[in-house]
Amino acid sequence: MMKRSVTTAFLLASSLALPAQALDLDQMNDAEREMFRAEIRAYLLENPEVIMEAVAVLEERQANAQAQGDMDLVRVNAEDIFNDGHSWVGGNPDGDITLVEFMDYRCGYCRRAFDEVHDLLENDGNIRFIVKEFPILGEESTLASRFAIATQQLNGEEAYKSVHDALMTFKGGINEASLSRIADTLGLDPAVIIDHMNSDEVNQIIAENHALAQRLSISGTPSFVMANQMLRGYLPADEMQKLADEIRTQ
């Protein structure tokens, strides 16, 4: 074993000192190539932790590359993400950090994140929050988003927030009858809202949100943008708060 380790160390050290073409297996004869491969294999079998170290380095590099790529996407699409002129804005409108959520009313993790985001906004107090209607889970999702957007366009921001909250906690099936009951409960005219659900104005908002999500490589919900960073998936409030605190120190 001592002889093998010494030989392997010699091969590895020698390879570092040689020009790149000298390491080309095609330039070795069959005996040299087999010896080189055997020694490398033996070294890895005797030191398997090296493989795990290499995997860890690779994963870190891939994560860093993904994060940088996401930051570039946010930078290029910043105006549409943070200032589109039609998405509902809550939290602290003057907050030092903006959190954007792409959500679907029929998404279980969006419903789970609903309370988490509420707690984050309440406890932090300095986060501007934007909701992007992004229905991707079928007809009921689309109906719910159309109803929420139509409510916003016809009745304003407070009415939208009431409908949004009601839809996020609603447990039944989404159809015109259930949407009408939600509107009645909130003191809104269901017939007017439902009539507006398939308007060009509503279609445009949904189309723009889908196009933006595609540019950001968002295919699932919930997906968040916090400042210049993408958060792809559900995160509890404490983890989002930790990220917000880190962003503030940058």
C-alpha positions in Angstrom: 0.0 0.0 0.0 2.9 2.4 0.7 4.3 1.7 -2.7 0.9 2.4 -4.4 0.4 5.6 -2.4 3.9 6.9 -3.3 3.4 6.0 -7.0 0.0 7.7 -7.1 1.3 10.8 -5.4 4.2 10.9 -7.9 1.8 10.6 -10.8 -0.5 13.3 -9.5 2.4 15.6 -8.7 4.1 15.0 -12.0 0.9 15.6 -13.9 0.6 19.1 -12.3 4.1 20.0 -13.6 3.5 18.7 -17.1 1.9 20.7 -19.9 -1.7 20.0 -20.7 -1.0 17.9 -23.8 1.2 15.5 -21.7 -1.9 14.5 -19.7 -3.8 13.5 -22.9 -4.5 9.8 -22.5 -4.4 9.5 -26.3 -0.7 10.4 -26.2 0.1 7.6 -23.8 0.8 4.0 -24.9 -1.6 1.3 -23.7 0.6 0.3 -20.8 1.0 3.9 -19.5 -2.7 4.6 -19.9 -3.7 1.5 -18.0 -1.2 2.3 -15.2 -2.4 5.9 -14.9 -6.1 4.8 -14.7 -5.3 2.1 -12.2 -3.4 4.4 -9.9 -6.1 7.0 -10.0 -8.8 4.4 -9.3 -6.8 3.0 -6.4 -6.2 6.4 -5.0 -10.0 7.2 -5.0 -10.9 3.9 -3.5 -8.4 4.4 -0.7 -9.5 8.1 -0.3 -13.3 8.1 -1.1 -13.7 11.4 0.8 -12.0 13.1 -2.1 -15.1 12.3 -4.3 -17.4 13.8 -1.7 -15.2 16.9 -1.5 -15.4 17.3 -5.3 -19.2 16.8 -5.3 -19.5 19.5 -2.6 -17.4 21.9 -4.6 -19.4 21.2 -7.8 -22.7 21.8 -6.0 -21.5 25.1 -4.5 -20.3 26.3 -7.9 -23.7 25.3 -9.5 -25.6 27.1 -6.7 -23.5 30.2 -7.1 -24.0 30.1 -10.9 -27.8 29.7 -10.4 -27.9 32.6 -7.9 -25.9 34.9 -10.2 -28.1 33.9 -13.2 -31.3 34.7 -11.1 -29.8 38.1 -10.1 -29.2 38.8 -13.8 -32.8 37.9 -14.7 -34.2 40.1 -11.9 -32.0 43.0 -13.0 -33.1 42.8 -16.7 -36.8 42.5 -15.7 -36.8 44.8 -12.7 -39.4 47.3 -14.0 -42.0 44.6 -14.8 -41.3 42.8 -11.5 -41.5 45.8 -9.2 -43.4 48.5 -11.0 -45.8 47.0 -13.5 -48.6 49.5 -12.5 -51.3 46.8 -12.1 -50.2 44.3 -9.4 -51.6 44.8 -5.9 -49.1 46.4 -3.5 -49.3 45.8 0.3 -47.1 45.6 3.3 -45.2 48.8 3.8 -45.4 50.7 0.4 -42.3 52.6 1.4 -40.4 49.6 2.7 -36.6 49.3 2.1 -37.1 45.8 0.6 -39.6 44.6 -1.9 -41.0 41.0 -1.8 -42.9 39.8 -4.9 -44.9 36.5 -4.9 -46.1 34.6 -8.0 -49.1 32.7 -6.6 -51.9 30.4 -7.5 -55.1 30.2 -5.4 -55.3 26.4 -5.7 -51.7 25.8 -4.8 -51.3 24.1 -1.4 -47.9 25.6 -0.7 -49.2 29.1 -1.6 -51.9 28.6 1.0 -49.3 27.5 3.4 -47.1 30.5 2.6 -50.1 32.9 3.0 -49.8 33.0 6.8 -46.0 32.9 6.7 -45.9 36.0 4.4 -48.5 37.8 6.7 -46.4 37.1 9.7 -43.2 38.3 7.9 -44.9 41.6 6.9 -46.3 42.2 10.4 -43.1 41.4 12.3 -40.7 43.2 10.0 -42.8 46.2 9.2 -40.4 47.5 6.5 -41.2 45.2 3.5 -43.1 46.2 0.4 -45.2 43.3 -0.8 -46.4 42.7 -4.4 -48.8 39.9 -5.5 -48.5 38.5 -9.1 -51.6 36.5 -10.2 -50.1 33.4 -11.8 -52.8 30.7 -12.4 -51.1 27.5 -13.6 -53.1 24.7 -11.9 -56.1 24.4 -14.1 -59.5 26.0 -14.7 -60.4 26.8 -11.1 -57.1 28.6 -10.7 -57.8 30.7 -13.7 -61.3 31.5 -12.6 -60.1 32.6 -9.2 -57.4 34.8 -10.6 -59.8 36.3 -13.2 -62.2 37.1 -10.4 -59.6 38.7 -8.2 -58.2 40.8 -11.0 -61.7 41.9 -12.1 -62.5 42.9 -8.6 -59.4 45.0 -8.4 -60.1 46.7 -11.7 -63.7 47.5 -10.8 -63.6 48.0 -7.1 -60.1 49.0 -6.1 -57.2 47.8 -4.0 -59.0 47.2 -0.7 -61.7 45.1 -2.4 -58.9 43.1 -4.1 -57.2 42.4 -0.8 -60.5 41.1 0.7 -61.2 38.8 -2.3 -57.5 37.7 -2.3 -57.6 36.7 1.3 -61.0 35.0 0.9 -59.8 32.9 -2.0 -56.6 31.9 -0.3 -58.6 30.5 2.6 -61.6 29.1 0.6 -62.0 25.4 0.9 -64.6 24.6 -1.7 -64.6 24.3 -5.5 -64.1 27.4 -7.5 -67.0 28.2 -9.9 -69.3 31.1 -10.7 -71.7 30.2 -7.9 -69.0 30.0 -5.2 -67.4 33.3 -6.5 -70.8 35.0 -6.3 -71.2 33.9 -2.7 -67.7 35.3 -1.9 -68.7 38.6 -3.5 -72.0 38.8 -1.7 -70.3 38.1 1.6 -67.9 41.0 1.0 -70.6 43.4 -0.1 -69.6 43.3 -3.8 -71.8 43.0 -6.9 -71.0 39.5 -8.2 -72.8 39.9 -11.6 -70.7 42.9 -12.5 -67.4 41.3 -11.5 -68.2 38.0 -13.3 -69.2 39.9 -16.4 -65.8 41.5 -16.4 -63.7 38.4 -15.8 -63.2 37.6 -19.4 -62.5 41.1 -20.5 -59.5 42.2 -22.6 -58.2 44.1 -19.5 -58.1 40.9 -17.4 -56.7 38.8 -20.2 -53.8 41.3 -20.6 -52.8 41.1 -16.9 -52.7 37.3 -16.9 -50.8 37.2 -20.2 -48.3 39.7 -18.9 -47.7 37.8 -15.7 -47.2 34.5 -17.5 -44.8 36.1 -20.0 -42.8 37.6 -17.1 -42.7 34.3 -15.3 -41.4 32.6 -18.4 -38.6 35.2 -18.7 -37.7 34.5 -15.1 -37.8 30.7 -15.6 -40.6 30.4 -13.1 -42.7 27.3 -13.6 -44.1 26.7 -10.1 -45.8 28.4 -7.2 -45.1 30.0 -4.9 -42.1 31.7 -6.3 -40.7 34.8 -4.8 -38.4 37.7 -5.7 -36.9 39.5 -2.7 -34.9 42.5 -3.7 -32.5 41.1 -6.3 -32.8 37.4 -5.3 -35.1 34.6 -6.5 -36.7 32.3 -4.0 -38.0 29.3 -5.9 -40.5 27.6 -3.7 -42.0 27.8 -0.2 -40.0 29.3 2.6 -41.2 29.8 6.3 -41.3 33.3 7.6 -38.1 32.9 9.7 -36.0 32.0 6.7 -37.4 34.8 4.6 -36.7 37.2 7.5 -33.1 35.9 7.7 -32.7 36.6 4.0 -34.1 40.1 4.4 -31.7 40.8 7.2 -28.8 39.6 5.0 -29.9 41.7 2.1 -30.0 44.8 4.3 -26.4 44.3 5.3 -25.1 44.0 1.7 
